[in-house]
Amino acid sequence: MASDQRRVEAMFGLNPWELGLILMAILLLFGAKRVPEIGRSLGKGIREFKSSVEGKYEEAAKTEEEKTETTTKP
């Protein structure tokens, strides 16, 4: 019965064979030495973006606190 078979799905709705094919294509295009560098650069960029977004939220909260403090003081 087809309904009894388990279907394995990974991230983004891709099955393991599709993910493997994509990873092999990346490896062939960029080479084994460049792939870790690309991953490192991508991770660093994501971390920097995340920290800058969090910093903007903290700045906005700080300015809101300052505004409420100045309006409550006579």
C-alpha positions, 0 to 999 in steps of 0.5 A: 500500500502506498499510504503505508510508505513514509515520505522523508522531507527535509528543509524547504520541501526538498527530499534527501536526493534533491539536497544531495544533488544540489550539494554535489553541484555546489561542490563541483562548481566551487571546489572542495577548498572554496565551499568551507570559505563560502559557508564561513562567509555566509555565516558571518554575514548572517551573524552581522546582519542579525546583530545589527537588527538587534542593535536597532531594536535596542536603540529604539527601545532606549530612545523610547525609554528616554522619551518617557523619562523626559515627559514624566519629569516636570 
